[in-house]
Amino acid sequence: MPPLQPKSREDLISSALESLYSIERLSDSEKIEGIRVALVNLLESERQELATDRTKPVA
């Protein structure tokens, strides 16, 4: 499996929203997993962004 390309914050938010909007036609476990993955990706991106901001020198 090839490594995943980093997604922008907007892409991650879109993915989370798509998961929420698409839950009507999925089983409960698929709904939960889709939402969980989208939110984990979004939060991980936010965590990395904050870590990057902390390492930037203050001008």
PQR file of N, CA, C, O and H, with PARSE charges and radii, in Angstrom:
ATOM      1  N   MET A   1       0.849  -1.182   0.000 -0.4000 1.5000
ATOM      2  CA  MET A   1       0.000   0.000   0.000 -0.0000 2.0000
ATOM      3  C   MET A   1       0.892   1.242   0.000  0.5500 1.7000
ATOM      4  O   MET A   1       1.737   1.389   0.883 -0.5500 1.4000
ATOM      5  N   PRO A   2       0.715   2.145  -0.985 -0.5600 1.5000
ATOM      6  CA  PRO A   2       1.567   3.336  -1.033  0.2800 2.0000
ATOM      7  C   PRO A   2       1.253   4.284   0.112  0.5500 1.7000
ATOM      8  O   PRO A   2       0.127   4.313   0.610 -0.5500 1.4000
ATOM      9  N   PRO A   3       2.258   5.068   0.535 -0.5600 1.5000
ATOM     10  CA  PRO A   3       1.996   6.015   1.627  0.2800 2.0000
ATOM     11  C   PRO A   3       0.971   7.065   1.189  0.5500 1.7000
ATOM     12  O   PRO A   3       0.922   7.460   0.024 -0.5500 1.4000
ATOM     13  N   LEU A   4       0.168   7.499   2.135 -0.4000 1.5000
ATOM     14  CA  LEU A   4      -0.855   8.503   1.842 -0.0000 2.0000
ATOM     15  C   LEU A   4      -0.215   9.866   1.669  0.5500 1.7000
ATOM     16  O   LEU A   4       0.725  10.221   2.381 -0.5500 1.4000
ATOM     17  H   LEU A   4       0.207   7.179   3.081  0.4000 1.0000
ATOM     18  N   GLN A   5      -0.729  10.618   0.723 -0.4000 1.5000
ATOM     19  CA  GLN A   5      -0.260  11.977   0.509 -0.0000 2.0000
ATOM     20  C   GLN A   5      -0.840  12.864   1.613  0.5500 1.7000
ATOM     21  O   GLN A   5      -1.995  12.687   1.999 -0.5500 1.4000
ATOM     22  H   GLN A   5      -1.492  10.330   0.144  0.4000 1.0000
ATOM     23  N   PRO A   6      -0.061  13.806   2.118 -0.5600 1.5000
ATOM     24  CA  PRO A   6      -0.609  14.717   3.127  0.2800 2.0000
ATOM     25  C   PRO A   6      -1.760  15.521   2.521  0.5500 1.7000
ATOM     26  O   PRO A   6      -1.705  15.947   1.367 -0.5500 1.4000
ATOM     27  N   LYS A   7      -2.783  15.712   3.316 -0.4000 1.5000
ATOM     28  CA  LYS A   7      -3.942  16.466   2.852 -0.0000 2.0000
ATOM     29  C   LYS A   7      -3.964  17.827   3.526  0.5500 1.7000
ATOM     30  O   LYS A   7      -3.476  18.001   4.643 -0.5500 1.4000
ATOM     31  H   LYS A   7      -2.827  15.366   4.253  0.4000 1.0000
ATOM     32  N   SER A   8      -4.539  18.778   2.822 -0.4000 1.5000
ATOM     33  CA  SER A   8      -4.675  20.105   3.396 -0.0000 2.0000
ATOM     34  C   SER A   8      -5.773  20.078   4.457  0.5500 1.7000
ATOM     35  O   SER A   8      -6.579  19.150   4.521 -0.5500 1.4000
ATOM     36  H   SER A   8      -4.935  18.636   1.914  0.4000 1.0000
ATOM     37  N   ARG A   9      -5.782  21.098   5.268 -0.4000 1.5000
ATOM     38  CA  ARG A   9      -6.802  21.225   6.310 -0.0000 2.0000
ATOM     39  C   ARG A   9      -8.200  21.207   5.693  0.5500 1.7000
ATOM     40  O   ARG A   9      -9.110  20.572   6.225 -0.5500 1.4000
ATOM     41  H   ARG A   9      -5.127  21.852   5.217  0.4000 1.0000
ATOM     42  N   GLU A  10      -8.368  21.911   4.564 -0.4000 1.5000
ATOM     43  CA  GLU A  10      -9.659  21.955   3.889 -0.0000 2.0000
ATOM     44  C   GLU A  10     -10.073  20.577   3.394  0.5500 1.7000
ATOM     45  O   GLU A  10     -11.243  20.208   3.492 -0.5500 1.4000
ATOM     46  H   GLU A  10      -7.628  22.427   4.132  0.4000 1.0000
ATOM     47  N   ASP A  11      -9.108  19.802   2.856 -0.4000 1.5000
ATOM     48  CA  ASP A  11      -9.405  18.444   2.392 -0.0000 2.0000
ATOM     49  C   ASP A  11      -9.842  17.561   3.558  0.5500 1.7000
ATOM     50  O   ASP A  11     -10.764  16.757   3.420 -0.5500 1.4000
ATOM     51  H   ASP A  11      -8.158  20.101   2.776  0.4000 1.0000
ATOM     52  N   LEU A  12      -9.184  17.711   4.702 -0.4000 1.5000
ATOM     53  CA  LEU A  12      -9.533  16.899   5.864 -0.0000 2.0000
ATOM     54  C   LEU A  12     -10.914  17.265   6.397  0.5500 1.7000
ATOM     55  O   LEU A  12     -11.685  16.384   6.777 -0.5500 1.4000
ATOM     56  H   LEU A  12      -8.436  18.365   4.814  0.4000 1.0000
ATOM     57  N   ILE A  13     -11.226  18.546   6.427 -0.4000 1.5000
ATOM     58  CA  ILE A  13     -12.556  18.966   6.871 -0.0000 2.0000
ATOM     59  C   ILE A  13     -13.604  18.449   5.897  0.5500 1.7000
ATOM     60  O   ILE A  13     -14.655  17.968   6.321 -0.5500 1.4000
ATOM     61  H   ILE A  13     -10.599  19.261   6.119  0.4000 1.0000
ATOM     62  N   SER A  14     -13.333  18.541   4.594 -0.4000 1.5000
ATOM     63  CA  SER A  14     -14.258  18.023   3.589 -0.0000 2.0000
ATOM     64  C   SER A  14     -14.487  16.529   3.783  0.5500 1.7000
ATOM     65  O   SER A  14     -15.616  16.047   3.698 -0.5500 1.4000
ATOM     66  H   SER A  14     -12.479  18.931   4.250  0.4000 1.0000
ATOM     67  N   SER A  15     -13.410  15.809   4.041 -0.4000 1.5000
ATOM     68  CA  SER A  15     -13.510  14.362   4.253 -0.0000 2.0000
ATOM     69  C   SER A  15     -14.382  14.044   5.464  0.5500 1.7000
ATOM     70  O   SER A  15     -15.204  13.129   5.419 -0.5500 1.4000
ATOM     71  H   SER A  15     -12.492  16.201   4.110  0.4000 1.0000
ATOM     72  N   ALA A  16     -14.204  14.798   6.541 -0.4000 1.5000
ATOM     73  CA  ALA A  16     -15.018  14.592   7.741 -0.0000 2.0000
ATOM     74  C   ALA A  16     -16.484  14.878   7.437  0.5500 1.7000
ATOM     75  O   ALA A  16     -17.364  14.122   7.851 -0.5500 1.4000
ATOM     76  H   ALA A  16     -13.536  15.541   6.578  0.4000 1.0000
ATOM     77  N   LEU A  17     -16.752  15.964   6.715 -0.4000 1.5000
ATOM     78  CA  LEU A  17     -18.136  16.305   6.371 -0.0000 2.0000
ATOM     79  C   LEU A  17     -18.749  15.272   5.436  0.5500 1.7000
ATOM     80  O   LEU A  17     -19.911  14.900   5.603 -0.5500 1.4000
ATOM     81  H   LEU A  17     -16.037  16.578   6.379  0.4000 1.0000
ATOM     82  N   GLU A  18     -17.980  14.804   4.453 -0.4000 1.5000
ATOM     83  CA  GLU A  18     -18.482  13.770   3.549 -0.0000 2.0000
ATOM     84  C   GLU A  18     -18.842  12.512   4.331  0.5500 1.7000
ATOM     85  O   GLU A  18     -19.858  11.876   4.050 -0.5500 1.4000
ATOM     86  H   GLU A  18     -17.036  15.106   4.318  0.4000 1.0000
ATOM     87  N   SER A  19     -18.013  12.148   5.312 -0.4000 1.5000
ATOM     88  CA  SER A  19     -18.318  10.983   6.142 -0.0000 2.0000
ATOM     89  C   SER A  19     -19.625  11.177   6.888  0.5500 1.7000
ATOM     90  O   SER A  19     -20.440  10.258   6.974 -0.5500 1.4000
ATOM     91  H   SER A  19     -17.188  12.664   5.539  0.4000 1.0000
ATOM     92  N   LEU A  20     -19.826  12.373   7.427 -0.4000 1.5000
ATOM     93  CA  LEU A  20     -21.057  12.643   8.162 -0.0000 2.0000
ATOM     94  C   LEU A  20     -22.271  12.611   7.245  0.5500 1.7000
ATOM     95  O   LEU A  20     -23.317  12.084   7.622 -0.5500 1.4000
ATOM     96  H   LEU A  20     -19.164  13.119   7.357  0.4000 1.0000
ATOM     97  N   TYR A  21     -22.141  13.174   6.039 -0.4000 1.5000
ATOM     98  CA  TYR A  21     -23.274  13.213   5.116 -0.0000 2.0000
ATOM     99  C   TYR A  21     -23.587  11.855   4.500  0.5500 1.7000
ATOM    100  O   TYR A  21     -24.724  11.613   4.096 -0.5500 1.4000
ATOM    101  H   TYR A  21     -21.291  13.602   5.734  0.4000 1.0000
ATOM    102  N   SER A  22     -22.604  10.968   4.420 -0.4000 1.5000
ATOM    103  CA  SER A  22     -22.808   9.691   3.746 -0.0000 2.0000
ATOM    104  C   SER A  22     -23.230   8.562   4.685  0.5500 1.7000
ATOM    105  O   SER A  22     -23.364   7.422   4.241 -0.5500 1.4000
ATOM    106  H   SER A  22     -21.680  11.165   4.748  0.4000 1.0000
ATOM    107  N   ILE A  23     -23.441   8.846   5.954 -0.4000 1.5000
ATOM    108  CA  ILE A  23     -23.716   7.766   6.906 -0.0000 2.0000
ATOM    109  C   ILE A  23     -25.072   7.104   6.707  0.5500 1.7000
ATOM    110  O   ILE A  23     -25.292   6.017   7.242 -0.5500 1.4000
ATOM    111  H   ILE A  23     -23.332   9.773   6.315  0.4000 1.0000
ATOM    112  N   GLU A  24     -25.980   7.704   5.968 -0.4000 1.5000
ATOM    113  CA  GLU A  24     -27.317   7.147   5.803 -0.0000 2.0000
ATOM    114  C   GLU A  24     -27.312   5.772   5.149  0.5500 1.7000
ATOM    115  O   GLU A  24     -28.158   4.940   5.479 -0.5500 1.4000
ATOM    116  H   GLU A  24     -25.802   8.587   5.533  0.4000 1.0000
ATOM    117  N   ARG A  25     -26.396   5.510   4.242 -0.4000 1.5000
ATOM    118  CA  ARG A  25     -26.440   4.258   3.495 -0.0000 2.0000
ATOM    119  C   ARG A  25     -25.416   3.223   3.966  0.5500 1.7000
ATOM    120  O   ARG A  25     -25.185   2.233   3.272 -0.5500 1.4000
ATOM    121  H   ARG A  25     -25.709   6.185   3.974  0.4000 1.0000
ATOM    122  N   LEU A  26     -24.817   3.428   5.100 -0.4000 1.5000
ATOM    123  CA  LEU A  26     -23.811   2.499   5.606 -0.0000 2.0000
ATOM    124  C   LEU A  26     -24.286   1.810   6.884  0.5500 1.7000
ATOM    125  O   LEU A  26     -25.207   2.276   7.555 -0.5500 1.4000
ATOM    126  H   LEU A  26     -25.005   4.232   5.663  0.4000 1.0000
ATOM    127  N   SER A  27     -23.639   0.697   7.202 -0.4000 1.5000
ATOM    128  CA  SER A  27     -23.941   0.033   8.464 -0.0000 2.0000
ATOM    129  C   SER A  27     -23.384   0.874   9.608  0.5500 1.7000
ATOM    130  O   SER A  27     -22.549   1.752   9.392 -0.5500 1.4000
ATOM    131  H   SER A  27     -22.891   0.319   6.657  0.4000 1.0000
ATOM    132  N   ASP A  28     -23.845   0.602  10.812 -0.4000 1.5000
ATOM    133  CA  ASP A  28     -23.391   1.374  11.975 -0.0000 2.0000
ATOM    134  C   ASP A  28     -21.876   1.308  12.150  0.5500 1.7000
ATOM    135  O   ASP A  28     -21.245   2.329  12.422 -0.5500 1.4000
ATOM    136  H   ASP A  28     -24.523  -0.111  10.987  0.4000 1.0000
ATOM    137  N   SER A  29     -21.287   0.134  12.000 -0.4000 1.5000
ATOM    138  CA  SER A  29     -19.837   0.023  12.202 -0.0000 2.0000
ATOM    139  C   SER A  29     -19.078   0.787  11.122  0.5500 1.7000
ATOM    140  O   SER A  29     -18.040   1.388  11.402 -0.5500 1.4000
ATOM    141  H   SER A  29     -21.799  -0.696  11.779  0.4000 1.0000
ATOM    142  N   GLU A  30     -19.587   0.769   9.889 -0.4000 1.5000
ATOM    143  CA  GLU A  30     -18.939   1.530   8.825 -0.0000 2.0000
ATOM    144  C   GLU A  30     -19.071   3.028   9.074  0.5500 1.7000
ATOM    145  O   GLU A  30     -18.134   3.782   8.811 -0.5500 1.4000
ATOM    146  H   GLU A  30     -20.429   0.281   9.662  0.4000 1.0000
ATOM    147  N   LYS A  31     -20.209   3.461   9.573 -0.4000 1.5000
ATOM    148  CA  LYS A  31     -20.423   4.871   9.896 -0.0000 2.0000
ATOM    149  C   LYS A  31     -19.420   5.331  10.944  0.5500 1.7000
ATOM    150  O   LYS A  31     -18.743   6.347  10.785 -0.5500 1.4000
ATOM    151  H   LYS A  31     -20.970   2.848   9.786  0.4000 1.0000
ATOM    152  N   ILE A  32     -19.345   4.565  12.005 -0.4000 1.5000
ATOM    153  CA  ILE A  32     -18.463   4.920  13.114 -0.0000 2.0000
ATOM    154  C   ILE A  32     -17.011   4.947  12.658  0.5500 1.7000
ATOM    155  O   ILE A  32     -16.276   5.877  12.991 -0.5500 1.4000
ATOM    156  H   ILE A  32     -19.894   3.739  12.135  0.4000 1.0000
ATOM    157  N   GLU A  33     -16.590   3.942  11.902 -0.4000 1.5000
ATOM    158  CA  GLU A  33     -15.203   3.880  11.447 -0.0000 2.0000
ATOM    159  C   GLU A  33     -14.876   5.021  10.491  0.5500 1.7000
ATOM    160  O   GLU A  33     -13.804   5.618  10.590 -0.5500 1.4000
ATOM    161  H   GLU A  33     -17.186   3.187  11.631  0.4000 1.0000
ATOM    162  N   GLY A  34     -15.772   5.331   9.576 -0.4000 1.5000
ATOM    163  CA  GLY A  34     -15.532   6.422   8.638 -0.0000 2.0000
ATOM    164  C   GLY A  34     -15.383   7.759   9.336  0.5500 1.7000
ATOM    165  O   GLY A  34     -14.491   8.544   9.015 -0.5500 1.4000
ATOM    166  H   GLY A  34     -16.643   4.845   9.495  0.4000 1.0000
ATOM    167  N   ILE A  35     -16.254   8.010  10.283 -0.4000 1.5000
ATOM    168  CA  ILE A  35     -16.196   9.264  11.039 -0.0000 2.0000
ATOM    169  C   ILE A  35     -14.937   9.304  11.899  0.5500 1.7000
ATOM    170  O   ILE A  35     -14.271  10.335  11.990 -0.5500 1.4000
ATOM    171  H   ILE A  35     -16.979   7.372  10.544  0.4000 1.0000
ATOM    172  N   ARG A  36     -14.617   8.181  12.526 -0.4000 1.5000
ATOM    173  CA  ARG A  36     -13.428   8.111  13.379 -0.0000 2.0000
ATOM    174  C   ARG A  36     -12.164   8.410  12.572  0.5500 1.7000
ATOM    175  O   ARG A  36     -11.319   9.193  13.005 -0.5500 1.4000
ATOM    176  H   ARG A  36     -15.158   7.343  12.452  0.4000 1.0000
ATOM    177  N   VAL A  37     -12.039   7.791  11.409 -0.4000 1.5000
ATOM    178  CA  VAL A  37     -10.846   7.992  10.582 -0.0000 2.0000
ATOM    179  C   VAL A  37     -10.752   9.445  10.126  0.5500 1.7000
ATOM    180  O   VAL A  37      -9.675  10.039  10.173 -0.5500 1.4000
ATOM    181  H   VAL A  37     -12.726   7.155  11.058  0.4000 1.0000
ATOM    182  N   ALA A  38     -11.867  10.017   9.686 -0.4000 1.5000
ATOM    183  CA  ALA A  38     -11.850  11.406   9.227 -0.0000 2.0000
ATOM    184  C   ALA A  38     -11.456  12.354  10.353  0.5500 1.7000
ATOM    185  O   ALA A  38     -10.672  13.277  10.136 -0.5500 1.4000
ATOM    186  H   ALA A  38     -12.741   9.534   9.648  0.4000 1.0000
ATOM    187  N   LEU A  39     -11.988  12.139  11.545 -0.4000 1.5000
ATOM    188  CA  LEU A  39     -11.663  13.019  12.670 -0.0000 2.0000
ATOM    189  C   LEU A  39     -10.233  12.819  13.156  0.5500 1.7000
ATOM    190  O   LEU A  39      -9.557  13.788  13.505 -0.5500 1.4000
ATOM    191  H   LEU A  39     -12.625  11.389  11.721  0.4000 1.0000
ATOM    192  N   VAL A  40      -9.766  11.578  13.181 -0.4000 1.5000
ATOM    193  CA  VAL A  40      -8.380  11.320  13.583 -0.0000 2.0000
ATOM    194  C   VAL A  40      -7.429  12.015  12.609  0.5500 1.7000
ATOM    195  O   VAL A  40      -6.450  12.629  13.032 -0.5500 1.4000
ATOM    196  H   VAL A  40     -10.315  10.791  12.898  0.4000 1.0000
ATOM    197  N   ASN A  41      -7.712  11.920  11.306 -0.4000 1.5000
ATOM    198  CA  ASN A  41      -6.856  12.582  10.316 -0.0000 2.0000
ATOM    199  C   ASN A  41      -6.856  14.090  10.512  0.5500 1.7000
ATOM    200  O   ASN A  41      -5.804  14.726  10.443 -0.5500 1.4000
ATOM    201  H   ASN A  41      -8.507  11.421  10.962  0.4000 1.0000
ATOM    202  N   LEU A  42      -8.020  14.661  10.755 -0.4000 1.5000
ATOM    203  CA  LEU A  42      -8.117  16.098  10.964 -0.0000 2.0000
ATOM    204  C   LEU A  42      -7.351  16.527  12.217  0.5500 1.7000
ATOM    205  O   LEU A  42      -6.600  17.502  12.189 -0.5500 1.4000
ATOM    206  H   LEU A  42      -8.874  14.145  10.811  0.4000 1.0000
ATOM    207  N   LEU A  43      -7.545  15.800  13.304 -0.4000 1.5000
ATOM    208  CA  LEU A  43      -6.868  16.153  14.550 -0.0000 2.0000
ATOM    209  C   LEU A  43      -5.352  15.954  14.453  0.5500 1.7000
ATOM    210  O   LEU A  43      -4.586  16.742  15.007 -0.5500 1.4000
ATOM    211  H   LEU A  43      -8.155  15.008  13.327  0.4000 1.0000
ATOM    212  N   GLU A  44      -4.926  14.915  13.757 -0.4000 1.5000
ATOM    213  CA  GLU A  44      -3.489  14.682  13.583 -0.0000 2.0000
ATOM    214  C   GLU A  44      -2.876  15.821  12.761  0.5500 1.7000
ATOM    215  O   GLU A  44      -1.771  16.275  13.055 -0.5500 1.4000
ATOM    216  H   GLU A  44      -5.549  14.275  13.307  0.4000 1.0000
ATOM    217  N   SER A  45      -3.584  16.271  11.750 -0.4000 1.5000
ATOM    218  CA  SER A  45      -3.104  17.395  10.951 -0.0000 2.0000
ATOM    219  C   SER A  45      -2.982  18.653  11.813  0.5500 1.7000
ATOM    220  O   SER A  45      -1.993  19.379  11.716 -0.5500 1.4000
ATOM    221  H   SER A  45      -4.482  15.902  11.511  0.4000 1.0000
ATOM    222  N   GLU A  46      -3.979  18.908  12.648 -0.4000 1.5000
ATOM    223  CA  GLU A  46      -3.944  20.064  13.549 -0.0000 2.0000
ATOM    224  C   GLU A  46      -2.764  19.955  14.519  0.5500 1.7000
ATOM    225  O   GLU A  46      -2.079  20.944  14.780 -0.5500 1.4000
ATOM    226  H   GLU A  46      -4.782  18.317  12.727  0.4000 1.0000
ATOM    227  N   ARG A  47      -2.530  18.758  15.050 -0.4000 1.5000
ATOM    228  CA  ARG A  47      -1.427  18.549  15.990 -0.0000 2.0000
ATOM    229  C   ARG A  47      -0.092  18.828  15.315  0.5500 1.7000
ATOM    230  O   ARG A  47       0.781  19.470  15.898 -0.5500 1.4000
ATOM    231  H   ARG A  47      -3.086  17.954  14.839  0.4000 1.0000
ATOM    232  N   GLN A  48       0.065  18.342  14.081 -0.4000 1.5000
ATOM    233  CA  GLN A  48       1.318  18.577  13.355 -0.0000 2.0000
ATOM    234  C   GLN A  48       1.503  20.059  13.045  0.5500 1.7000
ATOM    235  O   GLN A  48       2.615  20.581  13.117 -0.5500 1.4000
ATOM    236  H   GLN A  48      -0.645  17.820  13.608  0.4000 1.0000
ATOM    237  N   GLU A  49       0.413  20.729  12.702 -0.4000 1.5000
ATOM    238  CA  GLU A  49       0.495  22.166  12.416 -0.0000 2.0000
ATOM    239  C   GLU A  49       0.910  22.947  13.659  0.5500 1.7000
ATOM    240  O   GLU A  49       1.730  23.861  13.580 -0.5500 1.4000
ATOM    241  H   GLU A  49      -0.491  20.305  12.643  0.4000 1.0000
ATOM    242  N   LEU A  50       0.345  22.585  14.799 -0.4000 1.5000
ATOM    243  CA  LEU A  50       0.724  23.260  16.049 -0.0000 2.0000
ATOM    244  C   LEU A  50       2.173  23.000  16.408  0.5500 1.7000
ATOM    245  O   LEU A  50       2.873  23.903  16.868 -0.5500 1.4000
ATOM    246  H   LEU A  50      -0.322  21.842  14.864  0.4000 1.0000
ATOM    247  N   ALA A  51       2.631  21.768  16.199 -0.4000 1.5000
ATOM    248  CA  ALA A  51       4.024  21.432  16.492 -0.0000 2.0000
ATOM    249  C   ALA A  51       4.967  22.212  15.584  0.5500 1.7000
ATOM    250  O   ALA A  51       6.026  22.663  16.021 -0.5500 1.4000
ATOM    251  H   ALA A  51       2.063  21.035  15.826  0.4000 1.0000
ATOM    252  N   THR A  52       4.583  22.369  14.328 -0.4000 1.5000
ATOM    253  CA  THR A  52       5.396  23.142  13.384 -0.0000 2.0000
ATOM    254  C   THR A  52       5.438  24.610  13.805  0.5500 1.7000
ATOM    255  O   THR A  52       6.494  25.242  13.764 -0.5500 1.4000
ATOM    256  H   THR A  52       3.723  22.002  13.973  0.4000 1.0000
ATOM    257  N   ASP A  53       4.296  25.146  14.207 -0.4000 1.5000
ATOM    258  CA  ASP A  53       4.244  26.543  14.638 -0.0000 2.0000
ATOM    259  C   ASP A  53       5.124  26.792  15.848  0.5500 1.7000
ATOM    260  O   ASP A  53       5.724  27.860  15.967 -0.5500 1.4000
ATOM    261  H   ASP A  53       3.438  24.633  14.241  0.4000 1.0000
ATOM    262  N   ARG A  54       5.211  25.823  16.746 -0.4000 1.5000
ATOM    263  CA  ARG A  54       6.013  25.984  17.966 -0.0000 2.0000
ATOM    264  C   ARG A  54       7.506  26.010  17.664  0.5500 1.7000
ATOM    265  O   ARG A  54       8.285  26.605  18.409 -0.5500 1.4000
ATOM    266  H   ARG A  54       4.724  24.955  16.649  0.4000 1.0000
ATOM    267  N   THR A  55       7.911  25.353  16.553 -0.4000 1.5000
ATOM    268  CA  THR A  55       9.333  25.289  16.247 -0.0000 2.0000
ATOM    269  C   THR A  55       9.809  26.468  15.395  0.5500 1.7000
ATOM    270  O   THR A  55      11.010  26.629  15.178 -0.5500 1.4000
ATOM    271  H   THR A  55       7.279  24.869  15.948  0.4000 1.0000
ATOM    272  N   LYS A  56       8.879  27.287  14.916 -0.4000 1.5000
ATOM    273  CA  LYS A  56       9.253  28.457  14.120 -0.0000 2.0000
ATOM    274  C   LYS A  56       9.853  29.530  15.035  0.5500 1.7000
ATOM    275  O   LYS A  56       9.333  29.796  16.118 -0.5500 1.4000
ATOM    276  H   LYS A  56       7.903  27.156  15.093  0.4000 1.0000
ATOM    277  N   PRO A  57      10.950  30.139  14.586 -0.5600 1.5000
ATOM    278  CA  PRO A  57      11.522  31.220  15.408  0.2800 2.0000
ATOM    279  C   PRO A  57      10.606  32.433  15.442  0.5500 1.7000
ATOM    280  O   PRO A  57       9.939  32.751  14.457 -0.5500 1.4000
ATOM    281  N   VAL A  58      10.580  33.085  16.550 -0.4000 1.5000
ATOM    282  CA  VAL A  58       9.776  34.293  16.707 -0.0000 2.0000
ATOM    283  C   VAL A  58      10.589  35.468  16.177  0.5500 1.7000
ATOM    284  O   VAL A  58      11.735  35.666  16.580 -0.5500 1.4000
ATOM    285  H   VAL A  58      11.121  32.827  17.350  0.4000 1.0000
ATOM    286  N   ALA A  59      10.002  36.236  15.284 -0.4000 1.5000
ATOM    287  CA  ALA A  59      10.736  37.353  14.664 -0.0000 2.0000
ATOM    288  C   ALA A  59      10.747  38.568  15.558  0.5500 1.7000
ATOM    289  O   ALA A  59      11.319  39.596  15.196 -0.5500 1.4000
ATOM    290  H   ALA A  59       9.071  36.075  14.957  0.4000 1.0000
TER
END
